[in-house]
Structures are given as structure tokens and as C-alpha cells.
Amino acid sequence: MRSSIEVESACRLTFRSIYNEGRALSFPCDSQGDVLLDGLSERARTNYFFARTTVGREFLFPVVEERGRPG
């Protein structure tokens, strides 16, 4: 089941892999790129923190995208 923030959010914060084209982690956010952590599952929170801590080593800096419009 999808969380309420995932259903209502018009934007996604996307971390693209530096090394694997097509690999990315994406999270629902507001237009400023703020992710509501309480709205994420435990696994999604773990992935979000992993992506944040590996920017520059595994992932590029995140970008805010409108839902349905890949950057």
C-alpha cells in the first residue's frame, strides 16, 4: 500500500547512480525537495539515507522532478 505522501505528492526527489545508467532512487517530496520521512516505509527511509550519504560516491546530487516528467 502506498503512503499518503506518495499518493498526494506531485514531485519526486531522485538520486541517479553515478555508475549504473538507469539506476536511481526516487522519493516523494514537496516542490522544495523536502521528503516527509514519516510518510516513507522503513525500507524507503533506509534507501533515502543511503542515497543521501553516498552522494558523490554512488549517486549524483538529487534533483526534484515533477511526477510523470523524468529529468
Helices and strands as residue ranges (DSSP letters): H 4-8, E 11-16, E 24-29, G 37-39, H 42-53, E 63-66
